Amino acid sequence: MTVEHQKQPVIVWIEVEDIHETIRDVEKAGGRLEGEVHELHGEGLVTYVSDPGGTIFGVKQPPATDTML
């Protein structure tokens, strides 16, 4: 990833069940949201968060499937 997109060259992605709950948990722990939540077609909801030291992580909530209904 180029610095035009993020200041950190490598970002670890974590799959979560509920992206909004994860953001709340990150903020409670002293981290922060680093952008908006976006929906990527076929991928689900994605965003960036950072820990209290500023390390950025990607979080991804997969799209709902028929088996989840």
N, CA, C, O and CB atoms as a CASP TS submission, in Angstrom:
PFRMAT TS
TARGET T0000
AUTHOR 0000-0000-0000
METHOD Language model
MODEL 1
PARENT N/A
ATOM      1  N   MET     1       0.857  -1.174   0.000  1.00  0.00           N
ATOM      2  CA  MET     1       0.000   0.000   0.000  1.00  0.00           C
ATOM      3  C   MET     1       0.900   1.232   0.000  1.00  0.00           C
ATOM      4  O   MET     1       1.889   1.279   0.731  1.00  0.00           O
ATOM      5  CB  MET     1      -0.973   0.001   1.231  1.00  0.00           C
ATOM      6  N   THR     2       0.568   2.207  -0.799  1.00  0.00           N
ATOM      7  CA  THR     2       1.372   3.421  -0.847  1.00  0.00           C
ATOM      8  C   THR     2       0.967   4.366   0.266  1.00  0.00           C
ATOM      9  O   THR     2      -0.125   4.247   0.823  1.00  0.00           O
ATOM     10  CB  THR     2       1.234   4.110  -2.207  1.00  0.00           C
ATOM     11  N   VAL     3       1.839   5.300   0.590  1.00  0.00           N
ATOM     12  CA  VAL     3       1.549   6.273   1.641  1.00  0.00           C
ATOM     13  C   VAL     3       0.428   7.225   1.248  1.00  0.00           C
ATOM     14  O   VAL     3      -0.073   7.967   2.093  1.00  0.00           O
ATOM     15  CB  VAL     3       2.797   7.063   1.976  1.00  0.00           C
ATOM     16  N   GLU     4       0.031   7.217  -0.005  1.00  0.00           N
ATOM     17  CA  GLU     4      -1.111   8.028  -0.420  1.00  0.00           C
ATOM     18  C   GLU     4      -2.403   7.523   0.217  1.00  0.00           C
ATOM     19  O   GLU     4      -3.341   8.292   0.428  1.00  0.00           O
ATOM     20  CB  GLU     4      -1.239   8.027  -1.947  1.00  0.00           C
ATOM     21  N   HIS     5      -2.448   6.210   0.525  1.00  0.00           N
ATOM     22  CA  HIS     5      -3.650   5.611   1.093  1.00  0.00           C
ATOM     23  C   HIS     5      -3.597   5.539   2.616  1.00  0.00           C
ATOM     24  O   HIS     5      -4.575   5.874   3.284  1.00  0.00           O
ATOM     25  CB  HIS     5      -3.854   4.225   0.524  1.00  0.00           C
ATOM     26  N   GLN     6      -2.490   5.116   3.158  1.00  0.00           N
ATOM     27  CA  GLN     6      -2.301   5.027   4.606  1.00  0.00           C
ATOM     28  C   GLN     6      -0.837   5.294   4.914  1.00  0.00           C
ATOM     29  O   GLN     6       0.038   4.993   4.102  1.00  0.00           O
ATOM     30  CB  GLN     6      -2.744   3.631   5.157  1.00  0.00           C
ATOM     31  N   LYS     7      -0.569   5.857   6.082  1.00  0.00           N
ATOM     32  CA  LYS     7       0.803   6.172   6.469  1.00  0.00           C
ATOM     33  C   LYS     7       1.602   4.923   6.829  1.00  0.00           C
ATOM     34  O   LYS     7       2.829   4.974   6.908  1.00  0.00           O
ATOM     35  CB  LYS     7       0.802   7.135   7.641  1.00  0.00           C
ATOM     36  N   GLN     8       0.926   3.818   7.044  1.00  0.00           N
ATOM     37  CA  GLN     8       1.544   2.565   7.469  1.00  0.00           C
ATOM     38  C   GLN     8       1.596   1.619   6.269  1.00  0.00           C
ATOM     39  O   GLN     8       0.552   1.362   5.669  1.00  0.00           O
ATOM     40  CB  GLN     8       0.756   1.920   8.662  1.00  0.00           C
ATOM     41  N   PRO     9       2.775   1.086   5.889  1.00  0.00           N
ATOM     42  CA  PRO     9       2.871   0.298   4.666  1.00  0.00           C
ATOM     43  C   PRO     9       2.180  -1.067   4.702  1.00  0.00           C
ATOM     44  O   PRO     9       1.791  -1.578   3.652  1.00  0.00           O
ATOM     45  CB  PRO     9       4.288   0.098   4.344  1.00  0.00           C
ATOM     46  N   VAL    10       2.020  -1.661   5.868  1.00  0.00           N
ATOM     47  CA  VAL    10       1.367  -2.960   5.988  1.00  0.00           C
ATOM     48  C   VAL    10       0.261  -2.853   7.027  1.00  0.00           C
ATOM     49  O   VAL    10       0.476  -2.335   8.123  1.00  0.00           O
ATOM     50  CB  VAL    10       2.388  -4.073   6.374  1.00  0.00           C
ATOM     51  N   ILE    11      -0.928  -3.347   6.677  1.00  0.00           N
ATOM     52  CA  ILE    11      -2.061  -3.298   7.601  1.00  0.00           C
ATOM     53  C   ILE    11      -2.643  -4.693   7.738  1.00  0.00           C
ATOM     54  O   ILE    11      -2.980  -5.338   6.745  1.00  0.00           O
ATOM     55  CB  ILE    11      -3.144  -2.292   7.116  1.00  0.00           C
ATOM     56  N   VAL    12      -2.759  -5.154   8.980  1.00  0.00           N
ATOM     57  CA  VAL    12      -3.365  -6.440   9.277  1.00  0.00           C
ATOM     58  C   VAL    12      -4.880  -6.259   9.285  1.00  0.00           C
ATOM     59  O   VAL    12      -5.397  -5.288   9.836  1.00  0.00           O
ATOM     60  CB  VAL    12      -2.853  -7.009  10.640  1.00  0.00           C
ATOM     61  N   TRP    13      -5.588  -7.216   8.661  1.00  0.00           N
ATOM     62  CA  TRP    13      -7.050  -7.175   8.632  1.00  0.00           C
ATOM     63  C   TRP    13      -7.600  -8.238   9.565  1.00  0.00           C
ATOM     64  O   TRP    13      -7.108  -9.365   9.602  1.00  0.00           O
ATOM     65  CB  TRP    13      -7.587  -7.382   7.191  1.00  0.00           C
ATOM     66  N   ILE    14      -8.633  -7.864  10.323  1.00  0.00           N
ATOM     67  CA  ILE    14      -9.274  -8.760  11.274  1.00  0.00           C
ATOM     68  C   ILE    14     -10.746  -8.869  10.910  1.00  0.00           C
ATOM     69  O   ILE    14     -11.431  -7.857  10.761  1.00  0.00           O
ATOM     70  CB  ILE    14      -9.092  -8.259  12.739  1.00  0.00           C
ATOM     71  N   GLU    15     -11.230 -10.094  10.769  1.00  0.00           N
ATOM     72  CA  GLU    15     -12.650 -10.318  10.480  1.00  0.00           C
ATOM     73  C   GLU    15     -13.423 -10.331  11.792  1.00  0.00           C
ATOM     74  O   GLU    15     -13.041 -11.012  12.743  1.00  0.00           O
ATOM     75  CB  GLU    15     -12.865 -11.655   9.697  1.00  0.00           C
ATOM     76  N   VAL    16     -14.516  -9.570  11.833  1.00  0.00           N
ATOM     77  CA  VAL    16     -15.324  -9.442  13.048  1.00  0.00           C
ATOM     78  C   VAL    16     -16.784  -9.755  12.738  1.00  0.00           C
ATOM     79  O   VAL    16     -17.215  -9.681  11.587  1.00  0.00           O
ATOM     80  CB  VAL    16     -15.193  -8.020  13.651  1.00  0.00           C
ATOM     81  N   GLU    17     -17.537 -10.105  13.774  1.00  0.00           N
ATOM     82  CA  GLU    17     -18.966 -10.385  13.590  1.00  0.00           C
ATOM     83  C   GLU    17     -19.782  -9.107  13.465  1.00  0.00           C
ATOM     84  O   GLU    17     -20.730  -9.051  12.682  1.00  0.00           O
ATOM     85  CB  GLU    17     -19.495 -11.218  14.750  1.00  0.00           C
ATOM     86  N   ASP    18     -19.418  -8.071  14.237  1.00  0.00           N
ATOM     87  CA  ASP    18     -20.178  -6.820  14.253  1.00  0.00           C
ATOM     88  C   ASP    18     -19.195  -5.659  14.247  1.00  0.00           C
ATOM     89  O   ASP    18     -18.559  -5.377  15.263  1.00  0.00           O
ATOM     90  CB  ASP    18     -21.127  -6.743  15.495  1.00  0.00           C
ATOM     91  N   ILE    19     -19.067  -4.991  13.118  1.00  0.00           N
ATOM     92  CA  ILE    19     -18.069  -3.936  12.970  1.00  0.00           C
ATOM     93  C   ILE    19     -18.337  -2.748  13.893  1.00  0.00           C
ATOM     94  O   ILE    19     -17.400  -2.128  14.397  1.00  0.00           O
ATOM     95  CB  ILE    19     -18.027  -3.466  11.530  1.00  0.00           C
ATOM     96  N   HIS    20     -19.610  -2.430  14.114  1.00  0.00           N
ATOM     97  CA  HIS    20     -19.928  -1.285  14.966  1.00  0.00           C
ATOM     98  C   HIS    20     -19.624  -1.577  16.434  1.00  0.00           C
ATOM     99  O   HIS    20     -19.166  -0.696  17.161  1.00  0.00           O
ATOM    100  CB  HIS    20     -21.398  -0.899  14.804  1.00  0.00           C
ATOM    101  N   GLU    21     -19.876  -2.798  16.867  1.00  0.00           N
ATOM    102  CA  GLU    21     -19.520  -3.204  18.226  1.00  0.00           C
ATOM    103  C   GLU    21     -17.999  -3.204  18.393  1.00  0.00           C
ATOM    104  O   GLU    21     -17.486  -2.803  19.438  1.00  0.00           O
ATOM    105  CB  GLU    21     -20.102  -4.605  18.549  1.00  0.00           C
ATOM    106  N   THR    22     -17.291  -3.648  17.374  1.00  0.00           N
ATOM    107  CA  THR    22     -15.832  -3.649  17.416  1.00  0.00           C
ATOM    108  C   THR    22     -15.291  -2.231  17.537  1.00  0.00           C
ATOM    109  O   THR    22     -14.359  -1.990  18.303  1.00  0.00           O
ATOM    110  CB  THR    22     -15.262  -4.327  16.168  1.00  0.00           C
ATOM    111  N   ILE    23     -15.858  -1.298  16.796  1.00  0.00           N
ATOM    112  CA  ILE    23     -15.420   0.104  16.876  1.00  0.00           C
ATOM    113  C   ILE    23     -15.639   0.630  18.287  1.00  0.00           C
ATOM    114  O   ILE    23     -14.762   1.301  18.833  1.00  0.00           O
ATOM    115  CB  ILE    23     -16.181   0.988  15.846  1.00  0.00           C
ATOM    116  N   ARG    24     -16.788   0.341  18.890  1.00  0.00           N
ATOM    117  CA  ARG    24     -17.051   0.773  20.273  1.00  0.00           C
ATOM    118  C   ARG    24     -16.013   0.187  21.228  1.00  0.00           C
ATOM    119  O   ARG    24     -15.517   0.882  22.114  1.00  0.00           O
ATOM    120  CB  ARG    24     -18.474   0.353  20.714  1.00  0.00           C
ATOM    121  N   ASP    25     -15.686  -1.096  21.046  1.00  0.00           N
ATOM    122  CA  ASP    25     -14.699  -1.748  21.913  1.00  0.00           C
ATOM    123  C   ASP    25     -13.315  -1.121  21.745  1.00  0.00           C
ATOM    124  O   ASP    25     -12.601  -0.916  22.727  1.00  0.00           O
ATOM    125  CB  ASP    25     -14.634  -3.254  21.609  1.00  0.00           C
ATOM    126  N   VAL    26     -12.940  -0.821  20.516  1.00  0.00           N
ATOM    127  CA  VAL    26     -11.648  -0.184  20.243  1.00  0.00           C
ATOM    128  C   VAL    26     -11.585   1.181  20.939  1.00  0.00           C
ATOM    129  O   VAL    26     -10.587   1.512  21.580  1.00  0.00           O
ATOM    130  CB  VAL    26     -11.424  -0.025  18.707  1.00  0.00           C
ATOM    131  N   GLU    27     -12.651   1.964  20.808  1.00  0.00           N
ATOM    132  CA  GLU    27     -12.666   3.299  21.419  1.00  0.00           C
ATOM    133  C   GLU    27     -12.650   3.218  22.948  1.00  0.00           C
ATOM    134  O   GLU    27     -12.004   4.037  23.600  1.00  0.00           O
ATOM    135  CB  GLU    27     -13.902   4.082  20.950  1.00  0.00           C
ATOM    136  N   LYS    28     -13.354   2.240  23.524  1.00  0.00           N
ATOM    137  CA  LYS    28     -13.336   2.051  24.982  1.00  0.00           C
ATOM    138  C   LYS    28     -11.936   1.708  25.475  1.00  0.00           C
ATOM    139  O   LYS    28     -11.564   2.057  26.595  1.00  0.00           O
ATOM    140  CB  LYS    28     -14.319   0.945  25.393  1.00  0.00           C
ATOM    141  N   ALA    29     -11.165   1.027  24.642  1.00  0.00           N
ATOM    142  CA  ALA    29      -9.815   0.614  25.017  1.00  0.00           C
ATOM    143  C   ALA    29      -8.771   1.694  24.730  1.00  0.00           C
ATOM    144  O   ALA    29      -7.579   1.472  24.941  1.00  0.00           O
ATOM    145  CB  ALA    29      -9.445  -0.659  24.284  1.00  0.00           C
ATOM    146  N   GLY    30      -9.209   2.863  24.249  1.00  0.00           N
ATOM    147  CA  GLY    30      -8.280   3.965  24.003  1.00  0.00           C
ATOM    148  C   GLY    30      -7.852   4.124  22.561  1.00  0.00           C
ATOM    149  O   GLY    30      -7.060   5.010  22.240  1.00  0.00           O
ATOM    150  N   GLY    31      -8.373   3.267  21.681  1.00  0.00           N
ATOM    151  CA  GLY    31      -8.071   3.399  20.254  1.00  0.00           C
ATOM    152  C   GLY    31      -9.055   4.341  19.592  1.00  0.00           C
ATOM    153  O   GLY    31      -9.851   4.998  20.262  1.00  0.00           O
ATOM    154  N   ARG    32      -8.994   4.401  18.270  1.00  0.00           N
ATOM    155  CA  ARG    32      -9.914   5.293  17.569  1.00  0.00           C
ATOM    156  C   ARG    32     -10.244   4.792  16.174  1.00  0.00           C
ATOM    157  O   ARG    32      -9.512   3.995  15.587  1.00  0.00           O
ATOM    158  CB  ARG    32      -9.327   6.684  17.483  1.00  0.00           C
ATOM    159  N   LEU    33     -11.346   5.270  15.669  1.00  0.00           N
ATOM    160  CA  LEU    33     -11.777   5.014  14.305  1.00  0.00           C
ATOM    161  C   LEU    33     -10.935   5.881  13.381  1.00  0.00           C
ATOM    162  O   LEU    33     -10.748   7.067  13.654  1.00  0.00           O
ATOM    163  CB  LEU    33     -13.304   5.301  14.121  1.00  0.00           C
ATOM    164  N   GLU    34     -10.427   5.318  12.302  1.00  0.00           N
ATOM    165  CA  GLU    34      -9.529   6.038  11.394  1.00  0.00           C
ATOM    166  C   GLU    34     -10.152   6.265  10.021  1.00  0.00           C
ATOM    167  O   GLU    34      -9.438   6.289   9.018  1.00  0.00           O
ATOM    168  CB  GLU    34      -8.227   5.275  11.241  1.00  0.00           C
ATOM    169  N   GLY    35     -11.438   6.427   9.963  1.00  0.00           N
ATOM    170  CA  GLY    35     -12.116   6.650   8.693  1.00  0.00           C
ATOM    171  C   GLY    35     -13.560   6.235   8.823  1.00  0.00           C
ATOM    172  O   GLY    35     -14.033   5.929   9.918  1.00  0.00           O
ATOM    173  N   GLU    36     -14.251   6.223   7.720  1.00  0.00           N
ATOM    174  CA  GLU    36     -15.660   5.844   7.724  1.00  0.00           C
ATOM    175  C   GLU    36     -15.808   4.352   7.459  1.00  0.00           C
ATOM    176  O   GLU    36     -14.920   3.719   6.886  1.00  0.00           O
ATOM    177  CB  GLU    36     -16.443   6.654   6.676  1.00  0.00           C
ATOM    178  N   VAL    37     -16.926   3.805   7.877  1.00  0.00           N
ATOM    179  CA  VAL    37     -17.269   2.428   7.536  1.00  0.00           C
ATOM    180  C   VAL    37     -17.805   2.436   6.112  1.00  0.00           C
ATOM    181  O   VAL    37     -18.698   3.215   5.781  1.00  0.00           O
ATOM    182  CB  VAL    37     -18.318   1.820   8.543  1.00  0.00           C
ATOM    183  N   HIS    38     -17.257   1.568   5.276  1.00  0.00           N
ATOM    184  CA  HIS    38     -17.672   1.468   3.883  1.00  0.00           C
ATOM    185  C   HIS    38     -18.156   0.060   3.592  1.00  0.00           C
ATOM    186  O   HIS    38     -17.689  -0.905   4.196  1.00  0.00           O
ATOM    187  CB  HIS    38     -16.521   1.850   2.937  1.00  0.00           C
ATOM    188  N   GLU    39     -19.094  -0.051   2.664  1.00  0.00           N
ATOM    189  CA  GLU    39     -19.509  -1.367   2.197  1.00  0.00           C
ATOM    190  C   GLU    39     -18.842  -1.635   0.860  1.00  0.00           C
ATOM    191  O   GLU    39     -19.003  -0.869  -0.090  1.00  0.00           O
ATOM    192  CB  GLU    39     -21.057  -1.464   2.079  1.00  0.00           C
ATOM    193  N   LEU    40     -18.087  -2.737   0.789  1.00  0.00           N
ATOM    194  CA  LEU    40     -17.462  -3.155  -0.456  1.00  0.00           C
ATOM    195  C   LEU    40     -18.268  -4.314  -1.015  1.00  0.00           C
ATOM    196  O   LEU    40     -18.470  -5.322  -0.338  1.00  0.00           O
ATOM    197  CB  LEU    40     -15.965  -3.554  -0.243  1.00  0.00           C
ATOM    198  N   HIS    41     -18.721  -4.173  -2.232  1.00  0.00           N
ATOM    199  CA  HIS    41     -19.553  -5.193  -2.865  1.00  0.00           C
ATOM    200  C   HIS    41     -18.882  -6.565  -2.776  1.00  0.00           C
ATOM    201  O   HIS    41     -17.743  -6.737  -3.210  1.00  0.00           O
ATOM    202  CB  HIS    41     -19.830  -4.827  -4.335  1.00  0.00           C
ATOM    203  N   GLY    42     -19.584  -7.518  -2.223  1.00  0.00           N
ATOM    204  CA  GLY    42     -19.078  -8.872  -2.104  1.00  0.00           C
ATOM    205  C   GLY    42     -18.134  -9.114  -0.948  1.00  0.00           C
ATOM    206  O   GLY    42     -17.788 -10.259  -0.658  1.00  0.00           O
ATOM    207  N   GLU    43     -17.713  -8.051  -0.282  1.00  0.00           N
ATOM    208  CA  GLU    43     -16.759  -8.167   0.825  1.00  0.00           C
ATOM    209  C   GLU    43     -17.385  -7.865   2.180  1.00  0.00           C
ATOM    210  O   GLU    43     -16.949  -8.408   3.195  1.00  0.00           O
ATOM    211  CB  GLU    43     -15.591  -7.239   0.595  1.00  0.00           C
ATOM    212  N   GLY    44     -18.394  -7.013   2.211  1.00  0.00           N
ATOM    213  CA  GLY    44     -19.031  -6.626   3.465  1.00  0.00           C
ATOM    214  C   GLY    44     -18.627  -5.231   3.895  1.00  0.00           C
ATOM    215  O   GLY    44     -18.266  -4.395   3.067  1.00  0.00           O
ATOM    216  N   LEU    45     -18.689  -4.982   5.206  1.00  0.00           N
ATOM    217  CA  LEU    45     -18.344  -3.681   5.761  1.00  0.00           C
ATOM    218  C   LEU    45     -16.879  -3.666   6.165  1.00  0.00           C
ATOM    219  O   LEU    45     -16.376  -4.636   6.733  1.00  0.00           O
ATOM    220  CB  LEU    45     -19.241  -3.343   6.966  1.00  0.00           C
ATOM    221  N   VAL    46     -16.194  -2.567   5.872  1.00  0.00           N
ATOM    222  CA  VAL    46     -14.774  -2.440   6.196  1.00  0.00           C
ATOM    223  C   VAL    46     -14.477  -1.046   6.734  1.00  0.00           C
ATOM    224  O   VAL    46     -15.161  -0.079   6.399  1.00  0.00           O
ATOM    225  CB  VAL    46     -13.905  -2.732   4.958  1.00  0.00           C
ATOM    226  N   THR    47     -13.456  -0.957   7.565  1.00  0.00           N
ATOM    227  CA  THR    47     -12.957   0.330   8.032  1.00  0.00           C
ATOM    228  C   THR    47     -11.580   0.126   8.638  1.00  0.00           C
ATOM    229  O   THR    47     -11.096  -1.002   8.744  1.00  0.00           O
ATOM    230  CB  THR    47     -13.929   0.972   9.062  1.00  0.00           C
ATOM    231  N   TYR    48     -10.954   1.225   9.035  1.00  0.00           N
ATOM    232  CA  TYR    48      -9.677   1.188   9.734  1.00  0.00           C
ATOM    233  C   TYR    48      -9.875   1.697  11.154  1.00  0.00           C
ATOM    234  O   TYR    48     -10.655   2.618  11.398  1.00  0.00           O
ATOM    235  CB  TYR    48      -8.608   2.028   8.989  1.00  0.00           C
ATOM    236  N   VAL    49      -9.155   1.080  12.085  1.00  0.00           N
ATOM    237  CA  VAL    49      -9.110   1.547  13.476  1.00  0.00           C
ATOM    238  C   VAL    49      -7.643   1.569  13.883  1.00  0.00           C
ATOM    239  O   VAL    49      -6.800   0.961  13.223  1.00  0.00           O
ATOM    240  CB  VAL    49      -9.971   0.622  14.444  1.00  0.00           C
ATOM    241  N   SER    50      -7.341   2.273  14.975  1.00  0.00           N
ATOM    242  CA  SER    50      -5.971   2.264  15.485  1.00  0.00           C
ATOM    243  C   SER    50      -5.981   1.974  16.974  1.00  0.00           C
ATOM    244  O   SER    50      -6.953   2.256  17.674  1.00  0.00           O
ATOM    245  CB  SER    50      -5.266   3.606  15.201  1.00  0.00           C
ATOM    246  N   ASP    51      -4.878   1.406  17.444  1.00  0.00           N
ATOM    247  CA  ASP    51      -4.729   1.170  18.878  1.00  0.00           C
ATOM    248  C   ASP    51      -4.225   2.448  19.530  1.00  0.00           C
ATOM    249  O   ASP    51      -3.931   3.411  18.821  1.00  0.00           O
ATOM    250  CB  ASP    51      -3.759  -0.019  19.159  1.00  0.00           C
ATOM    251  N   PRO    52      -4.114   2.494  20.862  1.00  0.00           N
ATOM    252  CA  PRO    52      -3.670   3.726  21.529  1.00  0.00           C
ATOM    253  C   PRO    52      -2.293   4.214  21.087  1.00  0.00           C
ATOM    254  O   PRO    52      -1.995   5.402  21.212  1.00  0.00           O
ATOM    255  CB  PRO    52      -3.656   3.512  23.009  1.00  0.00           C
ATOM    256  N   GLY    53      -1.454   3.323  20.575  1.00  0.00           N
ATOM    257  CA  GLY    53      -0.127   3.715  20.102  1.00  0.00           C
ATOM    258  C   GLY    53      -0.108   4.191  18.663  1.00  0.00           C
ATOM    259  O   GLY    53       0.934   4.619  18.167  1.00  0.00           O
ATOM    260  N   GLY    54      -1.257   4.124  17.978  1.00  0.00           N
ATOM    261  CA  GLY    54      -1.355   4.619  16.614  1.00  0.00           C
ATOM    262  C   GLY    54      -1.207   3.566  15.532  1.00  0.00           C
ATOM    263  O   GLY    54      -1.260   3.900  14.349  1.00  0.00           O
ATOM    264  N   THR    55      -1.023   2.300  15.898  1.00  0.00           N
ATOM    265  CA  THR    55      -0.938   1.243  14.892  1.00  0.00           C
ATOM    266  C   THR    55      -2.312   1.029  14.274  1.00  0.00           C
ATOM    267  O   THR    55      -3.301   0.869  14.990  1.00  0.00           O
ATOM    268  CB  THR    55      -0.402  -0.079  15.510  1.00  0.00           C
ATOM    269  N   ILE    56      -2.374   1.026  12.961  1.00  0.00           N
ATOM    270  CA  ILE    56      -3.640   0.911  12.244  1.00  0.00           C
ATOM    271  C   ILE    56      -3.934  -0.549  11.907  1.00  0.00           C
ATOM    272  O   ILE    56      -3.045  -1.304  11.512  1.00  0.00           O
ATOM    273  CB  ILE    56      -3.612   1.760  10.962  1.00  0.00           C
ATOM    274  N   PHE    57      -5.193  -0.926  12.072  1.00  0.00           N
ATOM    275  CA  PHE    57      -5.690  -2.251  11.718  1.00  0.00           C
ATOM    276  C   PHE    57      -6.924  -2.080  10.846  1.00  0.00           C
ATOM    277  O   PHE    57      -7.679  -1.123  11.010  1.00  0.00           O
ATOM    278  CB  PHE    57      -6.015  -3.098  12.991  1.00  0.00           C
ATOM    279  N   GLY    58      -7.124  -2.997   9.931  1.00  0.00           N
ATOM    280  CA  GLY    58      -8.361  -3.043   9.163  1.00  0.00           C
ATOM    281  C   GLY    58      -9.313  -3.998   9.855  1.00  0.00           C
ATOM    282  O   GLY    58      -8.896  -5.042  10.356  1.00  0.00           O
ATOM    283  N   VAL    59     -10.587  -3.649   9.884  1.00  0.00           N
ATOM    284  CA  VAL    59     -11.600  -4.574  10.395  1.00  0.00           C
ATOM    285  C   VAL    59     -12.655  -4.763   9.316  1.00  0.00           C
ATOM    286  O   VAL    59     -13.032  -3.830   8.608  1.00  0.00           O
ATOM    287  CB  VAL    59     -12.242  -4.044  11.726  1.00  0.00           C
ATOM    288  N   LYS    60     -13.122  -6.012   9.215  1.00  0.00           N
ATOM    289  CA  LYS    60     -14.040  -6.385   8.139  1.00  0.00           C
ATOM    290  C   LYS    60     -15.158  -7.241   8.699  1.00  0.00           C
ATOM    291  O   LYS    60     -14.908  -8.232   9.386  1.00  0.00           O
ATOM    292  CB  LYS    60     -13.300  -7.134   7.009  1.00  0.00           C
ATOM    293  N   GLN    61     -16.393  -6.857   8.405  1.00  0.00           N
ATOM    294  CA  GLN    61     -17.569  -7.653   8.738  1.00  0.00           C
ATOM    295  C   GLN    61     -18.090  -8.239   7.442  1.00  0.00           C
ATOM    296  O   GLN    61     -18.577  -7.502   6.585  1.00  0.00           O
ATOM    297  CB  GLN    61     -18.671  -6.799   9.468  1.00  0.00           C
ATOM    298  N   PRO    62     -17.996  -9.576   7.280  1.00  0.00           N
ATOM    299  CA  PRO    62     -18.463 -10.187   6.031  1.00  0.00           C
ATOM    300  C   PRO    62     -19.953  -9.910   5.798  1.00  0.00           C
ATOM    301  O   PRO    62     -20.701  -9.654   6.742  1.00  0.00           O
ATOM    302  CB  PRO    62     -18.206 -11.705   6.054  1.00  0.00           C
ATOM    303  N   PRO    63     -20.366  -9.965   4.541  1.00  0.00           N
ATOM    304  CA  PRO    63     -21.788  -9.761   4.258  1.00  0.00           C
ATOM    305  C   PRO    63     -22.629 -10.907   4.825  1.00  0.00           C
ATOM    306  O   PRO    63     -22.147 -12.029   4.979  1.00  0.00           O
ATOM    307  CB  PRO    63     -22.020  -9.635   2.742  1.00  0.00           C
ATOM    308  N   ALA    64     -23.870 -10.611   5.128  1.00  0.00           N
ATOM    309  CA  ALA    64     -24.798 -11.644   5.598  1.00  0.00           C
ATOM    310  C   ALA    64     -25.035 -12.639   4.467  1.00  0.00           C
ATOM    311  O   ALA    64     -25.044 -12.269   3.293  1.00  0.00           O
ATOM    312  CB  ALA    64     -26.151 -11.015   6.081  1.00  0.00           C
ATOM    313  N   THR    65     -25.224 -13.888   4.829  1.00  0.00           N
ATOM    314  CA  THR    65     -25.535 -14.913   3.841  1.00  0.00           C
ATOM    315  C   THR    65     -26.888 -15.504   4.151  1.00  0.00           C
ATOM    316  O   THR    65     -27.423 -15.312   5.243  1.00  0.00           O
ATOM    317  CB  THR    65     -24.456 -16.011   3.813  1.00  0.00           C
ATOM    318  N   ASP    66     -27.441 -16.218   3.198  1.00  0.00           N
ATOM    319  CA  ASP    66     -28.758 -16.846   3.395  1.00  0.00           C
ATOM    320  C   ASP    66     -28.746 -17.823   4.567  1.00  0.00           C
ATOM    321  O   ASP    66     -29.775 -18.020   5.214  1.00  0.00           O
ATOM    322  CB  ASP    66     -29.195 -17.575   2.120  1.00  0.00           C
ATOM    323  N   THR    67     -27.602 -18.434   4.848  1.00  0.00           N
ATOM    324  CA  THR    67     -27.527 -19.390   5.936  1.00  0.00           C
ATOM    325  C   THR    67     -27.587 -18.712   7.293  1.00  0.00           C
ATOM    326  O   THR    67     -27.821 -19.373   8.305  1.00  0.00           O
ATOM    327  CB  THR    67     -26.266 -20.201   5.825  1.00  0.00           C
ATOM    328  N   MET    68     -27.377 -17.382   7.329  1.00  0.00           N
ATOM    329  CA  MET    68     -27.423 -16.641   8.589  1.00  0.00           C
ATOM    330  C   MET    68     -28.831 -16.206   8.925  1.00  0.00           C
ATOM    331  O   MET    68     -29.068 -15.734  10.037  1.00  0.00           O
ATOM    332  CB  MET    68     -26.513 -15.430   8.527  1.00  0.00           C
ATOM    333  N   LEU    69     -29.789 -16.347   7.998  1.00  0.00           N
ATOM    334  CA  LEU    69     -31.149 -15.889   8.236  1.00  0.00           C
ATOM    335  C   LEU    69     -31.916 -16.836   9.102  1.00  0.00           C
ATOM    336  O   LEU    69     -33.086 -16.593   9.398  1.00  0.00           O
ATOM    337  CB  LEU    69     -31.869 -15.696   6.948  1.00  0.00           C
TER
END
